[in-house]
């Protein structure tokens, strides 16, 4: 597991949080998660691979664009 820096906002329901973070390609990624899957400034994801300063993560929920796996830059990871 890893923590990815993200902007966290409340969702439309009390049991939802919306996380925004940037992919390695520079796209803004949006994903709706439960409060247990986020922190004040991060989301929890599974690390799958590393390559050339990037990390492939698998999210606990599908993004708004339908992706489950996203490449992010290594500097977006927070120390556990």
Backbone as a printed PyTorch tensor [residue, N CA C, xyz], in Angstrom:
tensor([[[  0.8420,  -1.1780,   0.0000],
         [  0.0000,   0.0000,   0.0000],
         [  0.8870,   1.2410,   0.0000]],

        [[  0.3250,   2.3060,  -0.5510],
         [  1.0450,   3.5760,  -0.5730],
         [  0.0440,   4.7180,  -0.4130]],

        [[  0.5730,   5.8760,  -0.0980],
         [ -0.2530,   7.0770,   0.0250],
         [  0.1530,   8.0460,  -1.0730]],

        [[ -0.8410,   8.5750,  -1.7960],
         [ -0.6090,   9.4910,  -2.9020],
         [ -1.1480,  10.8600,  -2.5250]],

        [[ -0.3230,  11.9050,  -2.7020],
         [ -0.7780,  13.2730,  -2.4340],
         [ -1.9900,  13.5960,  -3.2930]],

        [[ -3.0190,  14.1740,  -2.6780],
         [ -4.2310,  14.5240,  -3.4180],
         [ -4.9740,  15.6510,  -2.7050]],

        [[ -5.8040,  16.3410,  -3.4590],
         [ -6.7120,  17.3240,  -2.8690],
         [ -8.0040,  16.5700,  -2.5620]],

        [[ -8.4540,  16.6410,  -1.3140],
         [ -9.6420,  15.9050,  -0.8820],
         [-10.7620,  16.8910,  -0.5870]],

        [[-11.9450,  16.6330,  -1.1470],
         [-13.1340,  17.4400,  -0.8680],
         [-14.2770,  16.5160,  -0.4750]],

        [[-15.3060,  17.1000,   0.1110],
         [-16.4940,  16.3140,   0.4510],
         [-17.2700,  15.9900,  -0.8170]],

        [[-17.8970,  14.8290,  -0.8250],
         [-18.7330,  14.4340,  -1.9520],
         [-20.1490,  14.9380,  -1.7670]],

        [[-21.0500,  14.4810,  -2.6250],
         [-22.4420,  14.9160,  -2.5390],
         [-23.1740,  14.2800,  -1.3570]],

        [[-22.6220,  13.1810,  -0.8350],
         [-23.1810,  12.5320,   0.3540],
         [-22.1210,  12.5420,   1.4570]],

        [[-22.5670,  12.4530,   2.7010],
         [-21.6280,  12.4800,   3.8330],
         [-20.6380,  11.3170,   3.7960]],

        [[-21.0180,  10.2260,   3.1560],
         [-20.1590,   9.0400,   3.1110],
         [-19.2140,   9.0360,   1.9080]],

        [[-19.0960,  10.1620,   1.2070],
         [-18.2240,  10.2440,   0.0340],
         [-17.1680,  11.3280,   0.1900]],

        [[-16.0070,  11.0570,  -0.3820],
         [-14.9590,  12.0530,  -0.5330],
         [-14.5290,  12.0140,  -1.9910]],

        [[-14.2140,  13.1780,  -2.5290],
         [-13.7210,  13.2570,  -3.8970],
         [-12.2500,  13.6340,  -3.8380]],

        [[-11.4220,  12.8300,  -4.4810],
         [ -9.9810,  13.0670,  -4.4980],
         [ -9.5560,  13.4930,  -5.8930]],

        [[ -8.6880,  14.4980,  -5.9450],
         [ -8.1100,  14.9810,  -7.1950],
         [ -6.6010,  14.8830,  -7.0820]],

        [[ -5.9740,  14.2820,  -8.0790],
         [ -4.5210,  14.2330,  -8.1280],
         [ -4.0870,  14.2390,  -9.5900]],

        [[ -2.8010,  14.3780,  -9.8230],
         [ -2.2760,  14.5010, -11.1770],
         [ -1.5670,  13.2240, -11.5900]],

        [[ -1.8640,  12.7550, -12.7870],
         [ -1.1810,  11.5750, -13.3190],
         [  0.2180,  11.9660, -13.7810]],

        [[  1.0390,  10.9790, -14.0700],
         [  2.3880,  11.2380, -14.5750],
         [  2.3500,  11.9750, -15.9120]],

        [[  1.2610,  11.8120, -16.6700],
         [  1.1040,  12.4860, -17.9630],
         [  0.5830,  13.9130, -17.8130]],

        [[  0.2850,  14.3330, -16.5620],
         [ -0.1810,  15.6920, -16.3110],
         [ -1.6850,  15.8690, -16.3090]],

        [[ -2.4410,  14.7860, -16.4260],
         [ -3.9030,  14.8620, -16.3950],
         [ -4.4090,  14.9280, -14.9580]],

        [[ -5.4890,  15.6630, -14.7450],
         [ -6.1280,  15.6800, -13.4280],
         [ -7.0390,  14.4710, -13.3240]],

        [[ -6.8400,  13.6910, -12.2870],
         [ -7.6150,  12.4760, -12.0540],
         [ -8.5960,  12.7530, -10.9240]],

        [[ -9.8380,  12.3140, -11.0980],
         [-10.8870,  12.4760, -10.0840],
         [-11.4190,  11.0910,  -9.7190]],

        [[-11.5220,  10.8260,  -8.4290],
         [-12.0500,   9.5430,  -7.9700],
         [-12.8710,   9.7690,  -6.7050]],

        [[-14.0130,   9.1030,  -6.6220],
         [-14.8810,   9.1850,  -5.4420],
         [-14.5650,   8.0000,  -4.5440]],

        [[-14.2770,   8.3010,  -3.2810],
         [-13.8540,   7.2820,  -2.3230],
         [-14.6310,   7.4160,  -1.0260]],

        [[-14.5150,   6.4020,  -0.1890],
         [-15.0980,   6.4830,   1.1490],
         [-14.1090,   7.2050,   2.0670]],

        [[-14.5840,   7.7550,   3.1780],
         [-13.6740,   8.4460,   4.1040],
         [-12.5280,   7.5650,   4.6140]],

        [[-12.7330,   6.2590,   4.6850],
         [-11.6740,   5.3680,   5.1730],
         [-10.5460,   5.1860,   4.1580]],

        [[-10.7610,   5.5870,   2.9110],
         [ -9.7590,   5.4170,   1.8690],
         [ -8.9360,   6.6850,   1.6180]],

        [[ -9.2040,   7.7310,   2.4030],
         [ -8.4870,   8.9900,   2.2240],
         [ -8.0050,   9.5180,   3.5690]],

        [[ -7.0480,  10.4170,   3.4980],
         [ -6.6120,  11.1740,   4.6610],
         [ -6.8610,  12.6390,   4.3720]],

        [[ -6.2960,  13.5000,   5.1720],
         [ -6.4800,  14.9490,   4.9890],
         [ -5.9490,  15.4160,   3.6350]],

        [[ -4.8260,  14.8500,   3.2070],
         [ -4.1810,  15.3060,   1.9770],
         [ -3.6880,  14.1650,   1.0870]],

        [[ -4.2750,  12.9620,   1.2340],
         [ -3.7980,  11.8240,   0.4580],
         [ -4.8890,  10.7730,   0.2650]],

        [[ -4.6300,   9.8800,  -0.6880],
         [ -5.4630,   8.7000,  -0.8610],
         [ -4.5950,   7.4670,  -0.6320]],

        [[ -5.2280,   6.3690,  -0.3100],
         [ -4.5250,   5.1050,  -0.1170],
         [ -4.7320,   4.2630,  -1.3750]],

        [[ -3.6430,   3.7420,  -1.9310],
         [ -3.7050,   2.9460,  -3.1550],
         [ -2.6940,   1.8070,  -3.0570]],

        [[ -2.7810,   0.8940,  -3.9950],
         [ -1.8190,  -0.2100,  -4.0690],
         [ -0.7520,   0.1170,  -5.0970]],

        [[  0.4970,  -0.0640,  -4.7410],
         [  1.5970,   0.1420,  -5.6730],
         [  1.8120,  -1.1460,  -6.4580]],

        [[  1.8240,  -1.0340,  -7.7930],
         [  1.9810,  -2.2170,  -8.6380],
         [  3.3480,  -2.3130,  -9.3000]],

        [[  3.9040,  -1.1570,  -9.7110],
         [  5.1890,  -1.1820, -10.4210],
         [  5.8560,   0.1920, -10.3320]],

        [[  7.1630,   0.2090, -10.6150],
         [  7.9380,   1.4530, -10.6890],
         [  8.7370,   1.4260, -11.9820]],

        [[  8.8360,   2.6150, -12.6130],
         [  9.6050,   2.7140, -13.8480],
         [  9.9490,   4.1720, -14.1210]],

        [[ 11.2140,   4.4740, -14.2880],
         [ 11.6880,   5.8040, -14.6810],
         [ 11.0750,   6.9490, -13.8780]],

        [[ 11.1170,   6.8620, -12.5690],
         [ 10.6190,   7.9420, -11.7220],
         [  9.1140,   7.9830, -11.5770]],

        [[  8.4280,   6.9640, -12.0700],
         [  6.9630,   6.9010, -11.9640],
         [  6.5480,   5.6270, -11.2440]],

        [[  5.3360,   5.6660, -10.7000],
         [  4.7850,   4.5290,  -9.9700],
         [  3.4050,   4.2270, -10.5360]],

        [[  3.1530,   2.9520, -10.8310],
         [  1.8270,   2.5290, -11.2660],
         [  1.0300,   2.1610, -10.0190]],

        [[ -0.1110,   2.8330,  -9.8430],
         [ -0.9540,   2.5450,  -8.6740],
         [ -2.2900,   1.9730,  -9.1330]],

        [[ -2.8850,   1.1850,  -8.2580],
         [ -4.2390,   0.6980,  -8.4790],
         [ -5.1220,   1.3180,  -7.4080]],

        [[ -6.1640,   1.9960,  -7.8470],
         [ -7.0520,   2.7080,  -6.9340],
         [ -8.1010,   1.7670,  -6.3540]],

        [[ -8.6490,   2.0820,  -5.1890],
         [ -9.6860,   1.2430,  -4.6020],
         [-11.0430,   1.3870,  -5.2970]],

        [[-11.2100,   2.4410,  -6.0940],
         [-12.4380,   2.6770,  -6.8550],
         [-12.0520,   3.1630,  -8.2510]],

        [[-12.9440,   2.9980,  -9.1730],
         [-12.7540,   3.4630, -10.5400],
         [-12.7720,   4.9930, -10.6010]],

        [[-11.9250,   5.5820, -11.4400],
         [-11.9170,   7.0400, -11.5990],
         [-13.1280,   7.4850, -12.4110]],

        [[-13.3510,   8.7820, -12.4920],
         [-14.4790,   9.3010, -13.2670],
         [-14.3350,   8.9860, -14.7540]],

        [[-13.1170,   8.7210, -15.2070],
         [-12.9020,   8.3630, -16.6180],
         [-12.8870,   6.8550, -16.8510]],

        [[-13.0750,   6.0720, -15.7830],
         [-13.1680,   4.6220, -15.9290],
         [-11.8870,   3.8490, -15.6790]],

        [[-10.8220,   4.5140, -15.2690],
         [ -9.5440,   3.8330, -15.0220],
         [ -9.4600,   3.3260, -13.5850]],

        [[ -8.7960,   2.2040, -13.4110],
         [ -8.4980,   1.6740, -12.0880],
         [ -7.0220,   1.8380, -11.7650]],

        [[ -6.1890,   1.8560, -12.8130],
         [ -4.7320,   1.9700, -12.6400],
         [ -4.2410,   3.2520, -13.2890]],

        [[ -3.3310,   3.9420, -12.6020],
         [ -2.8300,   5.2350, -13.0580],
         [ -1.3390,   5.3310, -12.7360]],

        [[ -0.5540,   5.8540, -13.6760],
         [  0.8480,   6.1670, -13.4100],
         [  0.9240,   7.5440, -12.7640]],

        [[  1.6730,   7.6580, -11.6760],
         [  1.9220,   8.9450, -11.0150],
         [  3.4230,   9.1170, -10.8580]],

        [[  3.8560,  10.3630, -10.6780],
         [  5.2750,  10.6110, -10.4430],
         [  5.6420,  10.1500,  -9.0330]],

        [[  6.8340,   9.6470,  -8.8940],
         [  7.2950,   9.0950,  -7.6130],
         [  7.2510,  10.1310,  -6.4890]],

        [[  7.4480,  11.4240,  -6.7980],
         [  7.4460,  12.4490,  -5.7510],
         [  6.0550,  12.7390,  -5.2060]],

        [[  5.0110,  12.1470,  -5.7800],
         [  3.6480,  12.2920,  -5.2440],
         [  3.3780,  11.3150,  -4.1000]],

        [[  4.2600,  10.3280,  -3.9170],
         [  4.1020,   9.3740,  -2.8310],
         [  4.5280,   9.9990,  -1.5150]],

        [[  3.7710,   9.7580,  -0.4860],
         [  4.1050,  10.2080,   0.8640],
         [  4.7340,   9.0400,   1.6120]],

        [[  5.6510,   9.3220,   2.5020],
         [  6.2800,   8.2800,   3.3160],
         [  5.2280,   7.6300,   4.1970]],

        [[  5.3200,   6.3440,   4.3400],
         [  4.3560,   5.6070,   5.1780],
         [  4.8470,   5.5760,   6.5990]]])
